[in-house]
């Protein structure tokens, strides 16, 4: 009795960019088939990482933390736990040091607020918003308006809204204010959101991206115009600037002073590592 013959077909589908590098992943399909029998074939698709990709992280090691007070322009209690969020950016560049893709990982660890706050960030004016393609955001309300590519509409700089209501990301435990700030309340697993930003081939350098100066901000209680930024970081185009210099805010745009009190107290802090929040 003769042995059955088997054949192996390997198909590789890869898209090269203008510099000859294969894009982030390539699709590889393998098929085995026995011509002397029926239905004896299998197909498997795997992803192969592009060895030409160079990966950088910001912060360089681990996660950074952003923490906010949400009563701006009035002073809060300064425990900086109305939002506590860890973040890290992974930046893929090609051998020409041009950015292919940025992945932002955002972990909502806690929010000791009764207000339904959102979170977003703005990229450098070096980047044209319409050049990007953004996915992964979590928008559950109806007050955020996006362009077709996932960036926020009406902005002069590329702006990405990560989520629009923290209470729709992490369920309230039933007691206390907010989530994971009351020791007597049950612990809620932090929520992780991954934002993927794809860039056009060979257009923007790592320096153009300027990721270390990204501009993160809180959106207070589903009111799009009420933003809380890090000290001396400017508002976005959609901020309500009539709130400047009211209550305890001492913003002076002509002097480059934003989101600080007359005594230079901020409403947000940025730490380049994870920290134990109050």
C-alpha positions in Angstrom: 0.0 0.0 0.0 1.5 3.3 -1.0 1.8 6.1 1.5 -0.4 9.2 1.2 1.3 12.3 -0.1 1.2 15.6 1.9 1.9 19.1 0.7 2.8 22.2 2.6 1.9 25.6 1.3 3.3 28.7 3.1 1.9 32.1 2.1 3.5 35.2 3.5 1.6 38.5 3.2 3.6 41.6 4.2 3.4 45.2 3.5 6.6 47.2 3.1 6.8 50.9 3.8 8.7 53.4 1.6 12.0 52.7 3.3 11.6 49.0 2.6 10.7 48.0 6.2 7.8 45.6 6.8 5.0 47.3 8.6 4.4 46.5 12.3 3.1 42.9 11.6 3.0 40.6 8.7 0.3 37.9 8.1 1.7 34.4 7.5 -0.7 31.6 6.5 0.3 28.0 6.3 -1.8 25.2 4.8 -1.2 21.5 4.8 -3.2 19.2 2.5 -3.4 15.5 1.6 -4.7 15.2 -2.0 -5.7 11.5 -1.4 -8.2 12.3 1.2 -10.9 14.9 1.8 -11.2 17.6 4.4 -7.6 17.0 5.5 -6.2 20.5 5.5 -5.6 23.1 8.1 -4.9 26.8 7.9 -3.2 28.9 10.6 -2.4 32.6 10.6 0.3 34.1 12.8 1.6 37.6 13.3 5.3 38.2 12.9 6.8 41.3 14.5 8.8 43.6 12.3 12.5 43.2 13.4 13.1 46.7 12.1 10.8 48.4 14.6 12.5 50.2 17.4 10.5 50.5 20.6 10.8 53.2 23.2 8.8 53.8 26.3 7.7 56.9 28.2 8.3 56.9 31.1 11.5 54.9 30.3 10.8 52.3 32.9 7.4 51.3 34.3 4.5 53.7 34.7 4.0 57.3 35.5 1.1 58.6 37.6 -1.2 61.5 37.2 -3.4 62.7 40.1 -6.0 65.4 40.0 -8.3 67.7 42.1 -11.6 68.3 40.4 -13.0 71.4 42.1 -11.1 73.9 39.9 -11.3 76.9 39.8 -11.9 76.5 43.5 -9.5 74.8 45.8 -10.0 71.1 46.7 -8.9 69.2 49.7 -5.5 68.6 48.1 -5.5 64.9 48.7 -5.1 64.5 44.9 -7.2 61.5 44.6 -10.2 62.7 42.6 -8.4 60.8 39.8 -5.4 58.6 40.2 -4.2 57.2 36.9 -1.1 55.3 35.8 0.1 55.7 32.2 2.8 54.5 29.8 3.4 55.2 26.2 5.0 52.7 23.8 6.4 54.3 20.7 7.3 52.3 17.6 9.7 53.9 15.2 11.4 52.6 12.1 15.1 52.7 11.3 14.7 56.3 10.0 13.5 57.3 13.5 10.0 58.0 12.1 7.1 57.1 14.3 4.9 54.3 13.1 2.6 53.8 16.1 2.0 55.0 19.6 0.2 52.8 22.2 -0.9 54.6 25.3 -1.8 52.4 28.3 -4.0 54.1 30.9 -4.9 52.4 34.2 -7.6 54.1 36.3 -6.5 53.1 39.8 -8.9 55.2 41.9 -11.2 58.2 41.9 -12.3 59.8 45.2 -14.9 62.0 43.5 -18.7 62.2 43.3 -18.4 64.0 39.9 -18.5 62.0 36.7 -15.2 63.0 35.2 -13.4 62.1 32.0 -9.8 62.1 30.9 -8.0 63.0 27.7 -4.6 64.2 26.4 -3.2 66.5 23.7 -0.2 65.9 21.5 2.3 68.4 20.1 1.3 71.0 17.5 4.0 69.4 15.3 1.5 66.7 14.5 -1.4 67.3 12.2 -4.5 65.6 13.7 -5.9 64.5 10.3 -2.8 62.4 9.7 -3.6 60.1 12.7 -5.8 57.1 13.2 -7.0 56.6 16.8 -8.7 53.6 18.3 -9.3 52.1 21.8 -11.1 55.0 23.5 -14.2 54.5 25.7 -16.9 57.0 25.1 -20.2 56.2 26.8 -21.9 59.7 27.0 -22.9 62.1 24.2 -20.9 65.3 24.9 -17.6 64.3 23.2 -17.5 64.8 19.4 -14.9 63.0 17.3 -13.5 63.4 13.8 -13.7 60.3 11.6 -10.2 59.3 12.5 -10.9 59.2 16.3 -9.3 62.5 17.3 -11.5 65.1 19.0 -13.3 67.6 16.7 -12.8 71.3 17.0 -9.2 71.2 18.3 -6.2 73.1 17.0 -3.9 70.3 18.2 -4.4 66.5 18.1 -6.5 65.6 21.1 -7.5 62.2 22.2 -10.3 61.5 24.8 -9.5 58.3 26.6 -12.8 58.0 28.4 -15.7 60.3 29.3 -17.1 59.0 32.6 -15.0 57.2 35.2 -18.1 55.7 36.8 -18.8 53.8 33.6 -15.3 52.3 33.7 -15.2 51.2 37.3 -18.4 50.2 39.2 -19.0 52.1 42.5 -18.7 49.6 45.4 -21.9 50.9 47.1 -20.3 52.8 50.0 -18.0 55.8 50.2 -17.3 58.5 47.7 -15.8 57.3 44.4 -13.8 54.1 44.0 -10.7 52.7 45.8 -10.2 55.7 48.1 -12.2 54.5 51.1 -10.5 51.7 53.1 -13.9 50.5 54.4 -15.2 50.0 50.9 -14.6 46.9 48.7 -11.6 47.1 46.4 -12.4 47.4 42.7 -10.0 46.1 40.1 -8.4 49.0 38.2 -9.6 49.5 34.7 -7.1 49.5 31.8 -7.7 51.3 28.5 -5.3 51.1 25.6 -5.2 53.8 23.0 -3.6 53.0 19.7 -2.5 55.9 17.4 -1.3 55.0 13.9 0.9 57.5 12.1 1.5 58.0 8.3 4.7 56.3 7.0 7.9 58.2 7.3 6.4 61.6 8.2 6.9 62.4 11.9 10.2 61.9 13.8 10.4 60.9 17.4 11.3 64.5 18.2 8.2 65.7 16.4 6.1 63.6 18.7 7.6 65.2 21.8 5.8 62.7 24.0 7.5 63.8 27.2 5.5 67.0 26.9 2.1 65.5 26.2 -0.7 67.5 27.8 -3.1 65.3 29.9 -6.3 66.8 31.4 -9.4 66.0 33.4 -12.8 66.8 32.1 -15.0 67.7 35.0 -18.5 66.2 35.5 -19.3 65.8 31.8 -19.0 69.5 31.1 -16.6 69.6 28.1 -15.4 73.2 28.7 -14.2 72.5 32.3 -10.7 71.1 32.0 -8.1 70.6 34.7 -4.5 70.5 33.5 -1.0 70.2 35.0 0.5 73.5 36.2 1.5 75.8 33.3 0.1 73.4 30.7 -2.4 75.3 28.4 -6.0 74.4 27.9 -7.3 72.9 24.7 -9.4 74.8 22.2 -12.6 73.6 23.8 -11.9 74.9 27.3 -14.1 77.6 28.8 -11.5 80.3 29.5 -14.1 82.4 31.3 -13.3 80.3 34.4 -9.7 81.6 34.5 -9.0 84.0 37.4 -12.2 83.1 39.2 -12.3 81.7 42.7 -8.7 80.5 43.5 -7.4 80.3 40.0 -4.5 82.6 39.1 -4.1 81.7 35.4 -2.4 84.4 33.3 -2.0 83.2 29.7 0.1 86.2 28.6 2.7 85.1 31.2 2.4 81.4 30.4 0.9 80.7 33.8 -2.0 78.2 33.9 -3.9 76.2 36.5 -2.1 77.5 39.6 -3.2 79.5 42.6 -1.6 82.8 43.6 0.6 80.7 45.9 1.5 78.4 43.0 -0.5 75.5 44.2 -1.6 73.2 41.4 -4.7 71.2 40.7 -2.8 68.2 39.2 0.5 66.5 39.7 2.7 64.3 37.5 5.0 61.7 39.0 7.3 59.6 36.7 6.6 56.4 38.7 3.7 54.7 40.4 3.0 56.1 43.8 0.8 55.3 46.8 -2.1 57.7 46.6 -4.0 59.0 49.7 
